[in-house]
Amino acid sequence: MSEEIVFSVHNLNLYYGDKKALNDISLDIYKNKVTAFIGPSGCGKSTFLRCFNRMNDLIEHCKVEGEILYKDKNILEVNPIFLRTRVGMVFQQPNPFPMSIYNNVVYGLKCQGLRNKKELMEICIDSLEKSALLNEVKDRLKDNALALSGGQQQRLCIARCIALSPEVILMDEPTSALDPIATSKIEELIRELKKDYTIIIVTHNMQQATRISDYTAFFMLGDLVEYAPTEEFFSHPKDKRSDDYISGKFS
């Protein structure tokens, strides 16, 4: 049985002014899988990630060509605000709002006009549970979110993302600011979340990609060098540049 495609990218090119940052990228992203983007710094992996929710629109002089199909529609031609309710994002640094844990989780829902307190609380509890944070904060929902540890703050940001019921969660190096124990918790959470969500993650950590991803895309200087199931990519890379990167000949 073939896997369901969530995003289908065709001949994507991206420019910052006159500088070309992504070169003719084509790949498919599969439903309920974790896809990892890896490669050396400045290779275009975070830039490509931001294409999936049009965050690059916010960058002056950024131009995108090609198409990214989501439910047979080119997302480069749809309302980006609607798109971002379906495609959530978790950033490198935890970025909770300076308000209560509860208000952090339901912030997006309130912005959308939901006012029913019972419904808001139900979604808050469900989102915290799905982000493996509920047991740690259930008696502290009124406390300021900035009092949480870094790892807890990142899981809160994941809960805030989940509350809006996205289909896809983008994660841009979500553990790079965390200690090994907090990193392990986030990785465990990602493996659990893929039952309900499609996840695309940028990581500079190859070991992390092998632990949590189903597919790996290797980028270099704006090119997609190789894209394959993770086990296959790391055990039998087809491109010499992939092999050199995996074996540590350059980073």
Disulfide bonds with the S-S distance in Angstrom:
none
